[in-house]
Amino acid sequence: MEKKKEYLKFLENPKNIKLLWILLYASCGFLVLLDLFIPREVAFGFDGFFGFYGILGFISCAVLILISKLLGLFLKVREDYYDR
């Protein structure tokens, strides 16, 4: 139980949060730089341009979020649904 508290304290420290953001940005930048140097086989014409898979992943994630928001509108129940 003490380990979990230490882990949470690590995430509450603003210095550690800033470090995690810096590591995230550095790893994303590194992957974008790798895209410049690693040759890929182009199956279609449009998947050969720089950063295609990063853009595709971002758009796919955004579409999933929008779909889940729309599903939430249809699947919502009233707050007192289980109290009845």
Legacy VTK file of the C-alpha trace (Angstrom):
# vtk DataFile Version 3.0
C-alpha trace
ASCII
DATASET POLYDATA
POINTS 84 float
0.000 0.000 0.000
2.903 2.313 0.747
4.303 1.834 -2.772
1.037 3.052 -4.278
1.137 6.197 -2.136
4.728 6.865 -3.221
3.706 6.436 -6.848
0.863 8.909 -6.439
3.189 11.375 -4.738
5.508 11.090 -7.720
2.682 12.091 -10.058
1.563 14.979 -7.834
4.921 16.731 -7.899
4.864 19.539 -10.530
8.541 18.938 -11.395
7.808 15.309 -12.242
4.781 16.237 -14.304
6.894 18.702 -16.281
9.546 16.004 -16.764
6.934 13.561 -18.066
5.659 16.156 -20.571
9.223 16.816 -21.737
9.816 13.073 -22.173
6.576 12.757 -24.138
7.506 15.630 -26.465
11.048 14.315 -26.895
9.848 10.822 -27.798
7.302 12.237 -30.277
9.997 14.407 -31.850
12.344 11.447 -32.050
9.720 9.375 -33.836
9.061 12.190 -36.308
12.795 12.423 -37.000
12.926 8.679 -37.584
10.251 9.150 -40.218
12.767 11.189 -42.222
15.437 8.492 -42.258
13.591 5.178 -42.388
12.397 4.301 -45.875
8.908 2.851 -46.205
7.208 0.876 -48.917
4.350 2.902 -50.322
1.271 0.785 -50.995
-0.963 3.642 -52.112
0.128 7.057 -53.317
-0.990 9.050 -50.314
0.733 7.052 -47.563
4.209 8.051 -48.658
4.258 11.655 -47.497
6.026 12.800 -44.348
4.117 12.245 -41.118
1.234 10.358 -42.687
0.966 7.735 -39.972
1.157 10.292 -37.171
-1.620 12.338 -38.759
-3.649 9.187 -39.398
-3.305 8.155 -35.754
-4.321 11.591 -34.505
-7.378 11.746 -36.760
-8.359 8.181 -35.841
-8.155 9.002 -32.140
-10.218 12.181 -32.612
-12.882 10.256 -34.558
-13.064 7.615 -31.817
-13.584 10.336 -29.215
-16.354 11.936 -31.274
-18.077 8.581 -31.807
-17.922 7.840 -28.086
-19.450 11.261 -27.320
-22.303 10.536 -29.756
-22.837 7.092 -28.237
-22.953 8.703 -24.817
-25.854 10.878 -25.940
-27.877 7.832 -26.995
-26.942 5.541 -24.105
-27.485 8.015 -21.270
-29.958 7.131 -18.552
-31.523 9.379 -15.968
-29.775 9.724 -12.629
-32.611 7.999 -10.767
-32.741 5.023 -13.162
-31.500 2.514 -10.583
-33.428 4.072 -7.703
-36.808 3.235 -9.264
LINES 1 85
84 0 1 2 3 4 5 6 7 8 9 10 11 12 13 14 15 16 17 18 19 20 21 22 23 24 25 26 27 28 29 30 31 32 33 34 35 36 37 38 39 40 41 42 43 44 45 46 47 48 49 50 51 52 53 54 55 56 57 58 59 60 61 62 63 64 65 66 67 68 69 70 71 72 73 74 75 76 77 78 79 80 81 82 83
